[in-house]
Amino acid sequence: MKKLVNDPDYVVDEMIEGYVKAFPQQIARVGKSGRALVSQAALDKEGKVGVVIGGGSGHEPAFMGYIGEGMADGVAVGNIFASPPPQPILEATEAVNKDVGMIYIYGNYAGDIMNFGMASDLADLEHDIHVHSIVVRDDVASAPASEKHKRRGIAGEFFITKVAGAASAKGDSVEEVVRKTTKANEWVRSMGVGLSPCSLPQTGQPSFHLEDNEMEIGLGHHGEPGIEKGPLATADEVTDRLVNDILADVELKNNDEVAVLVNGLGSTTHMELYIMFRRVEQRLSEIGIHIFKSYVGNYSTSLEMGGSSITIMKVDDELKECIQAPADCPMYAQV
């Protein structure tokens, strides 16, 4: 599978180098690892709760595209589909720490839990920085409701970062930032469908196999197995399946409001995503659920994987304030 790269072993470092050069007014590289990036605005803003995110590369614009005003302050960048090690997490933490509290946001993966946990311990022991961690578990396909603690974090992390970043930018205390972000994490649900694989630059081989007429419901963002394979269905049929499974898992009632994200995994066209969003809106309207704010596009990808995910998050007045708050990041802006 073709890619425009140089040495496959240096794709992440060269991507970061290009990113920092492209947005020097917004992004700074800190520390010795070369994998810790921070928002220039966060460096100068005192009294602000620090928000640090991170994860594997290959999901762009997540995660490094979401540092900036109104979103995260720092990010640790891992290898492709691999957790960042503790050092860049700690470097980002030190750079944005303003001695009023810190929050980490990351997906529910063994490597992220281990490395962010180690960074949190080191921040406390070596720098007297106490860190609160929010582990995102929005993928309803990856475990039943009775085992929510096992669920993967996927595109819903965008909403969690948005809430934390907005609350922090508003000047909320660390306790309030944690409370609002925890609520968002409890109220967000996602589910995806895979249509075609991606390939890692180092191997050039497909990450999984599907026949031309097949799809996989519940496929993970790294190619983790879904809950079933089957023949390719229509956009409405696929959307109905994803929405049905989400609605069966979250408590929503007539006149509730939600934020919706229809997310592309890398190679799915905007045409297809808007066809899916059209059906999401129809389904929610039928049961009296109102869409407060919608997002359609590539927000958390898997290199060039084909497919999409749907995220629905219930919102109340304080979450609505966070979701609609302005943000200014190199890969995402909202006025």
FENRARA-V842280 format. One record per backbone hydrogen bond with DSSP energy under -1.0 kcal/mol. NH is the residue of the N-H (numbers start at 0). CO is the residue of the C=O. Records with the same first field share a line. If there is no record, write none. Layout:
NH->CO / CO
//
This chain:
4->2
9->6
13->9
14->10
15->11
16->12
17->13
18->14
19->15
20->16
21->17
22->18
25->22
26->22
27->37
29->35
36->74
37->27
38->72
39->25
42->38
49->100
51->102
52->73
54->75
56->78
61->58
64->60
65->62
67->71
68->327
70->67
71->65
72->50
73->50
74->36
75->52
76->34
77->54
80->56
81->78
88->84
89->85
90->86
91->87
92->88
93->89
94->90
95->91
96->92
102->49
103->131
104->51
105->133
107->135
108->106
112->108
113->109
114->110
115->111
116->112
117->113
118->114
119->115
120->116
121->117
122->118
123->119
124->120
125->121
126->122
127->123
128->122
131->101
133->103
135->105
138->151
139->189
141->138
146->143
147->144
149->146
150->147
156->153
157->154
159->155
160->156
161->157
162->158
163->159
164->160
165->161
166->162
167->163
168->164
169->165
170->167
171->166
176->172
177->173
178->174
179->175
180->176
181->177
182->178
183->179
184->180
185->181
186->182
188->311
189->137
190->309
192->307
193->215
194->305
195->305
202->199
203->199
206->197
213->210
214->229
215->193
216->227
217->191
219->223
222->219
226->216
227->216
229->214
231->212
237->233
238->234
239->235
240->236
241->237
242->238
243->239
244->240
245->241
246->242
247->243
248->245
254->287
255->252
257->289
258->312
259->292
260->310
261->294
262->308
263->296
264->306
266->304
272->268
273->269
274->270
275->271
276->272
277->273
278->274
279->275
280->276
281->277
282->278
283->279
284->280
285->281
287->284
288->283
289->255
291->257
294->259
296->261
300->58
301->264
302->57
304->301
305->195
307->192
308->262
309->190
310->260
311->188
312->258
313->186
314->256
319->315
320->316
321->317
322->318
323->319
326->333
327->68
328->331
330->64
333->326
//
